């Protein structure tokens, strides 16, 4: 077992212990609420941004969002980008650039995606490549499993748990049947994901 795998398996154990105190029961996968609302993308560290300032090519540039969540562009030495939507960041840049440029018009385009950590989808435990994935529109459990390379030979896929933060606070746990989905092609076991979801895949008992 690699050190990378050990870290994620330890994280899975910690998450199981953390969420076990939230609820003693699980809701089966068919009862997972569908993702009817399309979440607005929020910029996170590691994102790549294309910043276009209309009629000011010298101010237009491509920048990465640094690990501290900030960016630097011409005339703006420091600005927090993480946690903002692209239109919000564009409005903040317009306000600062307005001190130097008459009526600036700024457009922010996200070119590479990571998103804030709490908006990513995390897969831990007996996945082939446990990791945190940038959330994508209409992302499902199947999409997440493809991204992590499926499950290990020791996974108890039908005992996997989806942990979701609820709007009013607290967490809800849903039982998901990943074995049925991947091995039997049971599409009813596929469910929508939302930003911040955690999928915990336990090890088989035997």
C-alpha positions in Angstrom: 0.0 0.0 0.0 1.4 3.4 -1.0 1.7 6.3 1.4 -0.8 8.2 -0.7 -3.3 5.3 -0.4 -2.7 5.1 3.3 -3.5 8.8 3.8 -6.8 8.5 2.0 -7.8 5.3 3.8 -7.0 7.0 7.1 -9.2 9.9 6.0 -12.0 7.5 5.2 -11.8 6.0 8.7 -11.9 9.5 10.2 -14.9 10.5 8.1 -16.8 7.4 9.0 -16.3 8.1 12.7 -17.2 11.8 12.2 -20.4 11.2 10.3 -21.5 8.3 12.5 -22.5 10.7 15.2 -24.7 12.6 12.9 -27.2 9.9 12.2 -27.6 6.2 13.1 -29.6 5.4 9.9 -29.0 5.7 6.2 -31.3 6.7 3.4 -31.1 4.4 0.3 -29.8 5.8 -2.9 -33.2 6.2 -4.7 -34.1 8.7 -2.1 -31.1 11.0 -2.8 -32.7 14.3 -3.8 -32.0 15.1 -7.5 -29.8 18.0 -8.2 -32.5 20.3 -9.6 -30.6 23.5 -9.0 -27.4 24.0 -11.1 -24.8 25.3 -8.6 -23.0 28.5 -9.5 -19.3 28.0 -10.0 -17.1 29.4 -7.2 -13.4 30.1 -7.9 -10.9 28.2 -5.9 -7.1 28.0 -5.4 -5.5 26.3 -8.4 -8.0 27.6 -10.9 -6.7 29.3 -14.1 -8.4 32.6 -15.0 -8.5 34.6 -18.2 -9.1 38.2 -17.4 -10.2 40.4 -20.2 -10.4 44.2 -19.8 -12.2 45.6 -22.8 -10.2 48.1 -24.9 -7.2 47.6 -22.5 -5.1 44.8 -23.9 -2.2 45.7 -21.7 -4.4 44.9 -18.6 -5.8 41.7 -20.0 -4.0 38.6 -18.8 -4.1 34.9 -17.8 -3.3 34.2 -14.2 -3.5 31.2 -11.8 -5.2 31.5 -8.4 -2.5 31.1 -5.9 -2.8 28.7 -2.9 -3.7 31.6 -0.7 -6.7 32.3 -3.0 -5.4 35.6 -4.4 -4.4 36.8 -7.8 -2.2 39.6 -9.2 -2.7 41.5 -12.4 -1.4 44.8 -13.8 -2.5 47.7 -11.6 -4.0 45.3 -9.0 -1.2 43.8 -6.9 -3.3 41.7 -4.7 -7.0 40.6 -4.8 -8.8 37.7 -3.3 -10.4 35.5 -6.0 -11.2 32.3 -4.1 -14.8 32.1 -2.9 -16.1 34.5 -5.5 -18.0 33.7 -8.7 -16.5 35.0 -11.9 -19.0 37.9 -12.2 -18.2 38.9 -8.6 -14.5 38.9 -9.2 -15.0 40.9 -12.4 -17.0 43.5 -10.5 -14.3 43.8 -7.8 -11.6 44.2 -10.5 -13.7 46.9 -12.2 -13.9 48.8 -8.9 -10.2 48.8 -8.4 -9.3 49.5 -12.0 -11.7 52.4 -12.1 -9.1 54.4 -10.2 -6.8 54.2 -13.3 -9.1 53.5 -16.3 -12.3 55.2 -17.3 -15.3 52.9 -16.9 -13.4 49.6 -17.2 -15.4 46.6 -18.4 -13.9 43.3 -17.1 -14.8 39.7 -18.0 -13.4 36.8 -16.0 -13.3 33.3 -17.7 -12.3 30.2 -15.7 -10.0 28.2 -18.0 -8.9 25.4 -15.6 -11.0 24.2 -12.7 -10.4 23.1 -9.2 -12.9 25.0 -7.1 -12.8 25.6 -3.3 -12.0 22.3 -1.4 -15.4 22.3 0.3 -17.1 22.5 -3.2 -15.2 19.5 -4.6 -16.5 15.9 -4.6 -14.3 13.7 -2.4 -14.0 9.9 -2.8 -12.2 8.1 0.0 -11.6 4.5 1.1 -11.5 1.6 -1.3 -11.4 3.5 -4.6 -8.6 2.7 -7.0 -7.4 6.3 -6.9 -9.0 8.1 -4.0 -9.0 11.8 -4.6 -10.9 15.1 -4.5 -12.5 16.0 -7.9 -13.7 19.3 -9.2 -17.5 19.3 -9.3 -18.9 19.3 -12.8 -22.4 20.2 -13.9 -24.8 17.2 -13.7 -22.0 15.1 -12.1 -23.2 11.6 -10.9 -21.7 8.8 -8.9 -20.9 7.0 -12.1 -18.9 10.0 -13.3 -17.0 10.0 -10.0 -16.2 6.3 -10.2 -14.9 6.6 -13.7 -12.6 9.5 -12.6 -11.1 7.5 -9.7 -10.7 4.3 -11.8 -13.4 2.3 -10.1 -13.1 0.2 -6.9 -10.3 -2.0 -5.4 -10.8 -5.7 -5.1 -11.4 -5.2 -1.4 -14.2 -2.7 -1.7 -17.7 -3.3 -0.4 -19.3 -1.1 -3.0 -22.9 -1.7 -2.0 -22.1 -0.5 1.5 -20.7 2.8 0.2 -22.0 6.0 1.9 -22.7 9.4 0.3 -22.4 12.2 2.9 -24.0 15.5 2.0 -24.1 18.8 3.9 -27.7 19.9 4.3 -28.8 23.5 3.6 -30.1 24.0 7.1 -27.0 22.6 8.7 -25.9 19.1 9.6 -25.3 16.1 7.3 -27.4 13.4 5.7 -26.0 10.0 4.9 -27.2 8.0 1.9 -26.4 4.4 1.1 -25.3 4.0 -2.5 -24.9 0.7 -4.4 -21.8 1.1 -6.3 -21.3 -2.6 -7.0 -24.7 -2.8 -8.6 -24.0 0.2 -10.7 -20.5 -0.8 -11.9 -20.8 -4.6 -12.1 -24.5 -5.1 -13.0 -25.2 -1.9 -14.9 -28.1 -1.1 -12.6 -28.6 2.5 -13.6 -31.1 3.0 -10.7 -28.1 2.9 -8.4 -26.7 6.0 -10.1 -27.4 9.3 -8.3 -26.7 13.0 -8.8 -23.9 14.6 -6.9 -23.6 18.1 -5.5 -20.6 20.2 -4.6 -19.1 19.2 -1.3 -20.4 15.6 -1.4 -18.2 12.9 0.1 -18.4 9.2 -1.1 -16.9 6.8 1.5 -16.2 3.3 0.2 -15.6 0.8 3.1 -13.5 -2.4 2.9 -15.2 -5.7 2.6 -15.5 -7.7 5.8 -14.3 -10.9 4.1 
